[in-house]
Amino acid sequence: MKLGRTFLHKSALFLKGLAMGAANKVPGVSGGTVSFVLSFYEEMIYSFQKINVKAFKLLINGRFKSFYQYVNGQFLLLIIGGSMFSYFSVSLILDYFLHHYELYVWSWFFGMIIGSVFYIYKDFGDWNLKNTLSFVIGISVGVGISFMTPAQENDNLWFVFLCGIIGVSGMTLPGLSGSFILILLGNYVLLLVDSVNGLFTIVTGLLSGDFEVLKESENIRYLKIISVFTAGSAFGLVSISHVLGYVLKRWHQIVTAIIIGFITGSLGIVWPWKNKIFTTQNGEFLLDGKGNKIVQNFERYLPDLSTSETWFAVFYIVLGIALILGIDFYDRRKKTR
């Protein structure tokens, strides 16, 4: 019986990681929101917070079991493992539906975020002046980010390191999409397309015995960029978690109010009815590794209520809301047993 419960618990954590990984991949959707709604956000933050000097001392001294227990290793492995596996499974399915049924996918996400706001809001309770102001600040920042104009590409390594810190924020800050922020910073193509393709070229070349790939300046450039970006992401994941762990302990309600506001403000990013803008500020097109144009921004519009497509989209919004409310209902029933 105990073994069965343990297996179910591990499976549930892995599936939660899958959901967070799929959300992180979509510009405009935050994996942090998923972790918040699925009730593992705070455990994730406090687990990353355990990656500190004491943890490294345990690791260096060969006390691997103590290190694993100290950093809540089982939880982190299942969540991160699920997120990574998602890129080769759930995310591929999501990519297919985004390509063929984009309006309905965005409607579904829009509904889930509305449901998420209600899910967090209903148990908050204390809406005093301080918390209300925090909520308004969160909304203002979320809306402001939604309507920012993307910057130009910048391959300065210090800026790339900063992009790594900010890009991983979607896992730790509910409502903030790391992929969307990289688009705004102008480095989405450089960091998540070109440098990844460059690394793939280097790895496949080395595995086939072609060491000449390391002599090409462009390959070395991309190798430096992705290495610095990865280092920035690792640093950001741990450092932001430490900061969030600190503020959650001391100002839990204020931080939660800001998060509720931020998620609400991010609704502008996932508004289903929008036209894609492919050109940069200079009127240029940017292409991914397959030669497809990269979306640079969106032009939002109001839906035409006379079309069946719009009402199907509304149905998927309701479906998204119902999914979150269903999760809430399941959690409540489980707690009362």
C-alpha positions in Angstrom: 0.0 0.0 0.0 2.8 2.4 1.0 4.8 1.4 -2.1 1.7 2.3 -4.3 1.3 5.7 -2.7 5.0 6.4 -3.2 4.8 5.5 -6.9 1.7 7.7 -7.3 3.4 10.6 -5.6 6.5 10.3 -7.8 4.3 10.0 -10.9 2.3 13.1 -10.0 5.5 15.1 -9.5 6.9 13.9 -12.9 3.6 14.9 -14.6 3.7 18.3 -12.9 7.2 18.7 -14.3 5.9 17.8 -17.8 3.2 20.5 -17.5 5.7 23.1 -16.3 8.2 22.3 -19.1 5.5 22.5 -21.8 4.4 26.0 -20.4 8.0 27.2 -20.3 8.5 26.6 -24.0 5.6 28.7 -25.2 6.3 32.5 -25.4 3.7 34.2 -23.2 3.0 31.3 -20.9 4.8 30.9 -17.5 5.9 27.6 -16.0 5.9 29.4 -12.7 2.1 29.9 -13.0 1.7 26.1 -13.5 3.8 25.3 -10.4 1.8 27.8 -8.4 -1.6 26.4 -9.5 -0.4 22.7 -9.1 0.7 23.6 -5.5 4.5 22.8 -5.7 5.7 26.4 -6.2 7.0 27.0 -2.7 8.6 23.6 -2.3 10.4 24.2 -5.6 11.7 27.6 -4.5 12.8 26.3 -1.1 14.5 23.2 -2.7 16.5 25.4 -5.1 17.3 27.6 -2.1 19.1 24.6 -0.6 21.7 24.7 -3.3 24.1 26.7 -1.3 27.6 26.5 0.3 26.6 23.7 2.7 25.3 21.6 -0.3 28.6 22.1 -2.2 30.6 21.1 0.9 28.6 17.9 1.2 29.2 17.2 -2.5 33.0 17.9 -2.4 33.4 15.7 0.7 31.7 12.8 -1.1 28.6 12.8 1.1 26.3 12.2 -1.8 23.4 10.7 0.1 23.4 13.6 2.6 23.6 16.1 -0.4 20.7 14.4 -2.1 18.6 14.5 1.1 19.6 18.1 1.9 18.6 19.6 -1.5 15.4 17.5 -1.7 16.9 15.6 -4.5 14.0 13.3 -5.3 11.6 16.3 -5.8 14.1 18.3 -7.9 15.0 15.3 -10.1 11.4 14.5 -10.8 10.3 18.1 -11.5 13.4 19.0 -13.6 13.3 15.5 -15.3 9.7 16.0 -16.2 10.4 19.5 -17.6 13.3 18.3 -19.7 11.4 15.2 -21.0 8.5 17.6 -21.9 10.7 19.2 -24.6 10.8 15.8 -26.4 7.2 14.7 -25.8 4.4 17.1 -24.6 6.0 20.1 -26.2 6.1 18.5 -29.6 2.4 17.8 -29.4 1.9 21.4 -28.2 3.9 22.7 -31.2 1.7 20.7 -33.6 -1.5 22.2 -32.1 0.0 25.7 -32.1 0.8 25.3 -35.8 -2.6 24.0 -36.8 -5.1 25.3 -34.2 -3.3 28.4 -32.8 -6.4 30.4 -31.9 -7.9 27.6 -29.9 -4.6 26.8 -28.1 -4.2 30.5 -27.0 -7.8 30.5 -26.0 -7.2 27.5 -23.8 -4.1 29.1 -22.2 -6.1 32.3 -21.7 -8.8 30.4 -19.9 -6.3 28.6 -17.7 -4.7 31.8 -16.6 -8.1 33.3 -15.8 -8.8 30.2 -13.8 -5.4 30.4 -12.1 -6.1 34.0 -11.0 -9.4 32.9 -9.4 -7.7 29.8 -7.9 -5.0 31.9 -6.1 -7.4 34.8 -5.4 -10.2 32.9 -3.6 -7.9 31.7 -0.7 -6.0 35.0 -0.3 -8.4 36.6 2.1 -6.7 39.7 3.5 -7.1 42.5 0.9 -5.8 45.4 3.1 -4.4 48.6 1.6 -0.8 47.3 1.4 -1.8 44.0 -0.3 -4.2 45.9 -2.7 -1.4 48.3 -3.7 0.9 45.3 -4.3 -1.7 43.7 -6.5 -2.0 46.9 -8.6 1.8 47.1 -8.9 1.8 43.5 -10.1 -0.9 44.2 -12.8 0.9 47.3 -13.9 4.2 45.5 -14.4 2.5 42.6 -16.2 0.6 44.9 -18.6 3.7 47.0 -19.2 5.7 43.9 -20.2 2.8 42.7 -22.5 3.0 45.8 -24.7 6.8 46.4 -24.8 8.6 46.7 -28.1 11.3 44.0 -28.7 14.9 45.3 -28.7 17.6 44.4 -31.2 19.9 41.3 -31.0 22.9 41.7 -28.7 25.7 39.1 -28.4 27.7 40.8 -25.7 28.5 38.0 -23.3 27.6 40.0 -20.2 24.2 40.7 -21.7 23.9 37.0 -22.7 24.6 36.1 -19.1 21.9 38.5 -18.0 19.5 36.9 -20.6 20.2 33.6 -19.0 19.2 34.9 -15.5 16.1 36.5 -16.9 15.2 33.7 -19.3 15.0 31.1 -16.5 12.7 33.4 -14.5 9.6 31.8 -16.1 10.2 28.8 -13.8 10.4 30.8 -10.6 8.2 33.9 -11.2 4.5 33.0 -11.9 3.1 35.1 -14.7 6.5 35.9 -16.3 7.3 34.0 -19.5 11.0 33.6 -19.9 10.7 32.9 -23.7 8.6 36.1 -24.2 11.1 38.1 -22.2 13.9 36.8 -24.5 11.9 38.0 -27.5 11.6 41.5 -25.8 15.4 41.5 -25.2 16.0 40.7 -28.9 17.9 37.5 -28.2 15.3 34.8 -28.6 16.6 33.7 -32.0 20.3 34.0 -31.0 20.0 32.0 -27.8 17.2 29.5 -28.4 17.7 28.9 -32.1 21.0 29.9 -33.6 23.3 28.9 -30.7 21.4 25.6 -30.1 21.8 24.8 -33.8 25.5 25.8 -33.5 26.0 23.5 -30.6 24.3 20.7 -32.4 26.7 21.1 -35.4 29.7 21.0 -33.1 28.5 17.9 -31.2 27.6 16.0 -34.3 30.9 17.0 -35.9 32.9 15.8 -33.0 31.0 12.5 -32.7 31.8 11.8 -36.4 35.5 12.6 -35.9 35.4 16.0 -37.6 37.5 18.2 -35.3 37.6 20.9 -37.9 34.3 22.2 -36.6 36.2 23.7 -33.6 38.3 25.8 -36.0 35.3 27.7 -37.5 35.0 31.1 -35.7 31.2 31.1 -36.0 30.9 27.7 -34.2 33.2 28.9 -31.4 31.1 32.1 -31.1 27.9 30.1 -30.7 29.7 27.7 -28.2 30.7 30.7 -26.1 27.2 32.2 -26.3 25.3 29.0 -25.2 27.9 28.3 -22.5 27.5 31.8 -21.0 23.7 31.6 -21.4 23.6 28.2 -19.6 25.8 29.6 -16.8 23.5 32.6 -16.4 20.4 30.3 -16.3 21.9 28.1 -13.6 23.0 31.2 -11.6 19.5 32.8 -12.1 17.7 29.7 -11.0 19.5 29.4 -7.7 19.9 33.2 -7.0 16.3 34.1 -7.8 15.1 31.2 -5.7 17.2 32.4 -2.7 15.7 35.9 -3.1 12.1 34.6 -3.4 12.6 32.2 -0.5 13.7 35.1 1.6 10.8 37.4 0.7 8.2 34.6 0.8 9.1 33.9 4.4 9.0 37.6 5.5 6.3 39.2 3.2 4.3 36.2 2.1 1.0 38.0 1.5 2.6 41.0 -0.3 4.5 38.7 -2.6 1.4 36.6 -3.3 -0.6 39.8 -4.0 2.1 40.9 -6.5 2.0 37.4 -8.1 -1.8 37.5 -8.5 -1.5 41.0 -10.1 1.4 39.9 -12.3 -0.5 36.8 -13.6 -3.6 39.0 -14.2 -1.4 41.6 -16.1 0.1 38.8 -18.2 -3.3 38.1 -19.8 -2.4 40.7 -22.4 0.4 38.4 -23.6 -1.8 35.4 -24.2 -4.8 37.3 -25.6 -6.1 34.8 -28.3 -7.1 37.3 -31.0 -3.9 38.8 -32.4 -2.0 39.2 -35.6 1.7 38.2 -35.8 4.3 40.9 -36.7 7.3 39.3 -38.3 9.5 42.3 -39.0 12.1 43.8 -36.6 12.3 47.6 -35.9 14.5 47.8 -39.0 12.0 46.1 -41.2 14.0 42.8 -41.4 12.8 39.2 -41.1 14.6 36.8 -38.7 14.5 33.1 -39.6 14.8 30.0 -37.4 16.9 26.9 -38.2 14.2 25.6 -40.6 13.9 28.9 -42.5 10.7 29.9 -40.9 10.1 33.6 -40.0 10.3 34.4 -36.3 7.4 36.3 -34.7 8.7 39.6 -33.3 5.5 41.0 -31.8 1.7 40.9 -31.9 -1.1 43.3 -32.9 -4.1 42.5 -30.8 -7.7 43.0 -31.9 -11.3 42.4 -30.7 -13.0 39.2 -31.9 -15.8 39.0 -34.4 -18.7 37.6 -32.5 -20.6 36.7 -35.7 -18.2 33.9 -36.6 -18.3 30.3 -35.4 -14.5 30.3 -35.0 -14.8 33.0 -32.2 -17.4 30.9 -30.3 -15.2 27.8 -30.6 -12.4 30.0 -29.1 -14.7 31.1 -26.3 -15.6 27.4 -25.6 -11.8 26.7 -25.2 -11.5 29.6 -22.8 -14.3 28.1 -20.7 -12.6 24.7 -21.0 -9.3 26.2 -19.7 -11.1 27.8 -16.7 -13.0 24.5 -16.0 -9.7 22.6 -16.0 -8.2 24.8 -13.3 -11.4 24.7 -11.2 -11.4 20.9 -11.7 -7.9 20.7 -10.2 -9.1 22.9 -7.3 -12.1 20.6 -6.7 -9.9 17.5 -6.8 -7.4 19.1 -4.3 -10.2 20.0 -1.9 -11.8 16.5 -2.0 -8.3 14.9 -1.4 -7.8 17.1 1.7 -11.1 16.3 3.2 -10.6 12.5 3.0 
